[in-house]
Amino acid sequence: MPRLYGLDALRGAAALCVAYSHLIAKMKHDGAFDEMTGYLFLTTKAVLDVGKVSVLVLFALSGYFIVSGLHRNRRTFERPVAAFVYQRFFRLFPLYWLSLLLGVMFPWDDPARLFSVLVVAVNATMLQGFFLVENVLGLYWTLQIEITFYALCLVLFILKRGDSVRWDLLILVLQYGFALLLAYLRYSLEIKLPVALPLMVSVCFLGALWKRTDNGRALDTGGYAWAAVGLFYAFLLPVCLLAYSRDTGLGETWYRYFVSYSLGAAIFLAATRMTGGGLRWLAPIGGVGYIIFLTHPSVFAIAARLRFHPSTLDIPGPVYIGIMLSVVTLFAFFIKKNLSDPIQVYGDRAVGRLGRRRDSDLAGPAQPGT
């Protein structure tokens, strides 16, 4: 399969859209709105929420790359499970800890906020959501879903249940059903149950199945992938209706979730069918997408402390947003060059040693974004 530069560009664009979504929502909350920003908010947050679109795209891309990498480890390492765990550790945790440090030092929502030692310590594990401990940064909920996805991948890999597309489809149907059950219980009991957990995990597995079937084109297995896509849309409407018809304080409206998630899935599927050669120049942004995702609240907080804020600047809101997204991107490239890349070089060596890379394997380090 040729290198899909469009997916690299899509990852970077999705991370920037998440940053944009948080920034414009905060500007609205602070009352730092002009007429142009108001129109921008209306078109990108009111009915169609680009942040939710992008989060779904990022989960689908994670599944698209991660599962195939895990199965590739079987050929590359004598200890494929250990290699996978170490690979994910070096990819996720060093940058996450940097984000956590910045989040504690520069809270964005409340500059005077102080976090307890216990909250910070539990957040350092990336498992705080499972212990009902608050996230230092609200976006960390996505990482707990990612961890759940990894754990399920390992279980299926060890049980050797990931070798059949029929099993893949069955697992997806079970996940869709679990999401629908939680949505029903959330609606009927009026309890804020985590419907996003099984729903987004299913999106990860949908991305994995899509890649496994050559993006739905394989003659013998493509039908399973298209069935999974059809079932996703069939389950999505009742899940959104039941889970998000009541506002629990986050401005839930079922149609915004349904429209955004529907579009996100369609964008992901379309992007996998395009080689994206013309987007080659945007592909490097995908390599810093994780950094953009983790650090943008702190970059915005630092800018606000330096009084670079719409309330103190005589510039249009969209111009301010463009400047801040550019700053976040430049900061991400700086972190990648000076921190992430050196850590990854060390991590690749450690993975090769701890996972016992086979002498006959000539594969180099994992491709960017995997």
C-alpha positions, -999 to 999 in steps of 0.1 A, spaced: 0 0 0 15 34 -10 23 60 17 -9 79 24 4 114 29 -32 126 32 -36 107 65 -4 123 79 -19 157 70 -53 147 83 -37 139 117 -21 173 120 -52 191 108 -73 172 133 -51 182 162 -51 218 151 -89 217 149 -91 204 184 -69 233 195 -91 257 175 -123 243 190 -110 248 226 -97 283 219 -128 297 203 -150 281 230 -128 298 256 -131 331 237 -168 329 238 -168 320 275 -146 351 282 -168 373 261 -138 381 238 -160 379 207 -163 402 177 -188 398 148 -164 378 126 -156 354 155 -193 350 162 -199 339 126 -170 315 128 -183 300 160 -217 296 145 -204 276 115 -179 255 134 -193 249 168 -231 253 170 -244 224 149 -212 210 134 -185 209 160 -151 206 144 -136 195 177 -158 165 179 -152 157 142 -115 158 148 -115 137 180 -133 109 161 -108 112 132 -79 109 156 -94 78 172 -100 62 138 -64 70 127 -51 54 159 -69 22 152 -58 23 115 -21 23 125 -18 7 159 -34 -27 153 -14 -34 122 18 -23 141 10 -48 168 6 -77 144 38 -66 126 56 -70 160 50 -107 157 74 -109 128 98 -83 142 102 -92 178 106 -124 199 85 -107 226 59 -88 205 36 -79 235 65 -65 255 77 -46 224 42 -31 219 39 -20 255 73 -3 254 66 13 221 34 28 234 51 39 266 78 59 248 54 73 223 28 85 249 42 90 284 72 114 280 52 140 261 22 134 283 43 141 314 55 173 298 19 183 291 10 175 327 38 196 340 28 225 319 -9 220 328 -1 222 365 21 253 360 -1 271 336 -38 262 342 -58 277 313 -94 277 326 -85 291 360 -50 308 362 -52 307 400 -60 269 402 -38 248 423 -38 210 420 -32 187 450 -2 164 450 -26 134 449 -44 147 418 -11 153 400 3 119 411 -27 100 398 -28 120 366 8 109 360 -4 73 355 -28 84 327 -54 63 345 -71 90 366 -104 86 349 -107 50 361 -101 61 397 -126 90 394 -99 116 398 -102 148 379 -81 155 348 -55 182 351 -64 190 315 -99 181 303 -87 166 271 -70 137 290 -102 118 288 -93 108 253 -60 92 265 -79 69 289 -100 57 259 -67 51 240 -53 31 269 -85 10 270 -81 4 233 -45 -8 237 -55 -31 265 -82 -47 244 -58 -50 215 -34 -69 237 -60 -92 250 -72 -101 216 -37 -105 203 -27 -129 232 -59 -149 226 -52 -149 189 -87 -135 182 -74 -107 160 -67 -130 130 -102 -131 116 -123 -103 101 -154 -121 113 -141 -118 148 -133 -81 141 -169 -75 130 -184 -94 159 -163 -74 184 -174 -42 167 -211 -52 170 -206 -59 207 -190 -25 212 -218 -8 193 -243 -27 214 -225 -18 247 -225 19 237 -262 18 230 -269 1 263 -249 27 282 -268 54 263 -301 39 272 -291 37 309 -278 72 308 -311 85 295 -334 64 316 -315 67 349 -303 103 342 -268 92 352 -238 106 333 -224 72 322 -193 72 299 -209 64 266 -179 79 248 -157 51 260 -172 21 241 -182 44 212 -147 57 206 -131 24 212 -154 10 185 -141 38 162 -106 26 168 -114 -9 159 -134 3 129 -102 20 117 -82 -11 122 -107 -33 103 -108 -7 75 -71 -9 70 -70 -47 73 -94 -49 43 -73 -26 21 -96 3 30 -127 -17 21 -114 -28 -13 -104 -64 -5 -125 -88 -26 -128 -114 2 -131 -92 33 -141 -58 21 -178 -66 27 -171 -70 64 -156 -35 66 -185 -19 48 -209 -38 71 -191 -24 101 -194 11 86 -231 7 80 -237 -6 115 -217 23 129 -241 48 113 -271 27 123 -261 26 159 -249 62 160 -283 79 158 -300 61 187 -268 64 208 -266 102 203 -304 106 208 -303 87 241 -270 98 255 -269 135 246 -306 147 246 -301 160 281 -276 188 289 -254 176 319 -235 209 319 -214 205 288 -239 219 263 -250 185 250 -273 185 220 -278 151 203 -278 165 168 -244 182 172 -228 149 183 -246 130 155 -237 154 127 -201 158 139 -194 121 144 -210 112 111 -189 137 93 -157 126 111 -162 90 101 -169 101 65 -138 122 64 -116 94 77 -130 69 52 -125 93 23 -90 102 33 -79 66 33 -89 64 -4 -66 93 -14 -29 91 -18 -26 128 -9 6 134 -29 -3 171 -31 -5 172 7 31 159 11 42 193 24 15 192 51 25 157 63 51 169 88 24 185 108 10 150 114 43 142 131 37 168 158 -1 163 160 2 145 194 23 174 208 -2 200 195 -30 180 211 -14 178 245 2 212 248 -21 237 232 -40 246 264 -8 255 282 5 275 252 -28 295 252 -25 300 290 11 313 287 0 337 260 -29 350 282 -4 355 311 17 376 287 -15 396 280 -16 383 244 -54 380 246 -83 392 224 -94 415 253 -61 434 252 -54 433 215 -69 454 187 -70 427 161 -99 406 147 -107 374 165 -100 351 135 -65 367 131 -58 361 168 -69 324 164 -46 321 133 -16 335 153 -22 312 182 -25 281 161 7 291 144 25 295 177 12 261 189 25 245 158 60 261 160 62 251 197 53 216 187 81 214 162 105 228 188 95 201 213 97 174 187 133 183 176 147 190 211 128 165 232 106 140 214 130 129 187 159 122 211 136 103 235 123 83 205 157 73 194 165 60 229 130 44 230 136 25 197 168 11 210 152 1 243 123 -15 224 147 -35 203 165 -47 233 136 -54 256 114 -68 229 143 -88 215 143 -77 179 149 -106 156 184 -105 141 170 -112 106 146 -83 108 157 -53 88 129 -31 97 138 3 110 120 25 136 83 27 134 70 51 108 58 85 120 24 85 135 23 48 142 
